[in-house]
Each structure stands twice: as structure tokens, then as C-alpha cells.
């Protein structure tokens, strides 16, 4: 029986099912929100449908444990997600599938999805890291030291950065969403670069779970080593905090950031494939 996941216990079951169906997914309880539908099918499957950060799309995800596949459970969960997407007023769907999941890729193709992008997961083991040498003309402050810089970083860096990302559409990040998501990060490991006049020219966020947030530099200050410098600061923080590994994600076509990560010793994992589909009639 398919039902809405409502209680904290339901959400814990939802998280376990997702990881059982897609082992590279992190075991994290999903968050509730007004527009997000979270479904459970006993201990066999789960699904999510909500507004996507990609403008004009609803984000959907369906997970069925291996022993319950080929029994139309996935199709039933998907139909409920489609109905919710229609209620939200969207006419396109967006989903993410592990590159290693042949069943997931086949399910997406069978429901009209085509690949539009891929996201590369990279990991970096923490060794004996050291603080980098200062950059000429650049000061660096953590958000723990200057929490007021978070809003300034949105206006000066994030808006430009999201506009420049090689995405299959427009990525909608409002100031409210920025403050909510980046503000929930690790302030001691989130760094802001400032020029000699005190203007924000770079940002590197750190999310809970040792996961990099946005790393970006203002267009006028790119190719000066600022992104690498900020990430080296984060590596040094991880070493001092006893964090064993950092993880980051980069768009498959974002060659500049991939080069930064490679230079710093990050190792690529199998990709996460991004699929889109028309909602249909």
C-alpha cells in the first residue's frame, strides 16, 4: 500500500529504502516542505516529488528495493509523483540516477527521460594539510568570523556563478534560499575572499557531512588562484577538525572547476546522471 510518509519514523524508513535501492545515496532523513510529496510503499519502495531548483521542472525520484522490482510498484509510485507535479503546475520532470544503476537508467528511459547533464562526484582523503600562503591583495575570512558576509557573497559572487554554470536550464536560487542552505553549513569551514577595498570576490561553502557547498569567484577575479586558495583553506580546516574526507560535486561540463579539484587531488567517482522529460498529457 502506498501512503504519504508523515512521521519521523516514516522518514527514517524512507531513507533506509532509498539507500537499499540506490546504495551510493547517503543515509539521510529527507526534509519535509509544503510542496514536497514523500511516499512510502511498506518496506519495498519510496518516492519523492517537489519543485526542482531547475526552473520550470518538478523534481521526482522513485526507489524500489531489488526484491520488489518488476511488479509495477515503481510505475505506481511514479504515477503518484506525476500527479503531484501536475498539481504544482509543472509540465517538465527532472530526476537524477546513479551511473552504476542499470535498472534506474532503464526505468528513466522507459518513462520518456533523456540525459541532459551529469554531475561528477569527487572525494579527497585528508592528509597532513597546511594553511596556504596568503594571496597578494586578497584577505580571507570565515563565516564564523564574519557571518554578515554570507548575504554579501550572494550578491557579489553567487548570482554570477549560478548564471555561468553549464546547466540544462536556469537554476533558481533566491537570496532566501541561499541564506537558508548556505547558512545551515559549517561557518568555520566556509570562507569568503575580499579584495583590498573589502569587496567580496570569492566564496567557498562547506555543508554538514564534510560536503563542499558552492565554490565560486567573481568574474573580474577569476584565474588568480582564489578558488584553489579557498579550497586549500578548507582542506586545512578538515585536517585540524579530524575530518577524514571531503566530498564535492561538479557539473560534467564545468571543466574549470574540475581542473581545480584535480589539482588539489580530488578523485572522481562514477557520475550521477541528470534526466529530463516532458510531463505528457
Secondary structure, 3 states (H helix, E strand, C coil): CEEECCCHHHHHHHHHHHHHHCCCCCCCCCCCCCCCEEEEECCCEEEEEEECCECCEEEEEEEECHHHCCCCHHHHHHHHHHHHHHHCCCCEEEEEEECCCHHHHHHHHHCCCEEEEEEEEEEEECCCCCCCCCCCCCEEEECCCCCCHHHHHHHHHHHHHHHHCCCCCCECCCHHHHHHHHCCCCHHHCEEEECCCCCEEEEEEEECCCEEEEEEECHHHCCCCHHHHHHHHHHHHHHHHCCCEEEEEEECCCHHHHHHHHHCCCEECCCEEEEEEECCC
